[in-house]
Amino acid sequence: MSTNITLHVLETDQGIRLDKYVADKIDEVSRAKVLKLIQDSAILVNGANLNPSYRLKSGDIVKIEINESLASNLDPWDFKIDVIYEDESILVINKPSGIAVHPAPGHLNKTIANALIFNNPDISQIGASSRPGIIHRLDLETSGLMVTAKTDLAHRKISHQFAERTVKKVYLALVDGIPKESEAVIDAPIGRSPFNRQHMDIVSTGKASVTQYQVIETYPAQSLLKVFPKTGRTHQIRVHLKSIGHTVLGDHIYGKREKGLNRQFLHASSLEFYHPVSNQAVTFESKLPLELTQYLESLKSSINMKDTA
């Protein structure tokens, strides 16, 4: 089985090297993986196998075929998934904090992927063998909306939307401090930190990354933001907010742990994409989970107590 993605080069991407363009467009494919795909003739431009250094022209059509093994050694996990929406093609779920999306070092089982194959053994097998049905990810401590594919067609079509940046995602984040600007766009490339390979950072050699935010509520020392990631890099929101001096509350990797909060305050609250069968735009919403609403209420209560003292 394979994932097939077609990208149409826009004027804004004209002149970019082929290898960089593909690596930038497909978040989970590294530059090294792109080079291997080009060598294997799995990336074609207008039907031709070109060099990685080829400078793209407006109107070029880039076709990518990513083959993965179908052999899955995942153990099914009997876990009740919070289903927001389900039909024959897709499953939209509300991921809880503290559960990994798919197996990785430190989290080899009891992941969303394990739960998906327990609840739907026939789920789409496109993608890596450890990620059946998985189209995109949320960080371990991030909660909220994810769309997963039940069929191969759904996987291909929605993966293409993520690659083309047409999926609209909205997050809620509580951060340290109060940003100087109530609305802003953070445009800074993200890659592996040269000091800690487990962390991401703003680096000149990183992938193009864009995040927009809007302040919706402020407290004496924190702000609640609505965040709109335009790209989908690893740890993007957390790294970008840290770069402007406002780390996500409870983020012990890029900030610090917070008393009374046993997770990071980051929640995927809205997801909009085109349904793979009807081609109609669909939007899903998810309210803040109880532990986050309770933390906000505690902040408001402490303010009221000070005001009446």
URQUI-V565157 format. One record per helix or strand of 2 or more residues. SS is the DSSP state (H for helix, E for strand). FROM is the first residue (numbers start at 0). TO is the last residue. Records with the same first field share a line. If there is no record, write none. Layout:
# URQUI-V565157
SS = FROM-TO ; FROM-TO
This chain:
# URQUI-V565157
E = 1-7 ; 42-44 ; 60-66 ; 82-85 ; 89-94 ; 142-148 ; 167-175 ; 182-186 ; 189-191 ; 199-201 ; 209-217 ; 221-228 ; 265-273 ; 280-284
H = 10-12 ; 17-24 ; 30-38 ; 111-118 ; 151-162 ; 235-242 ; 289-307
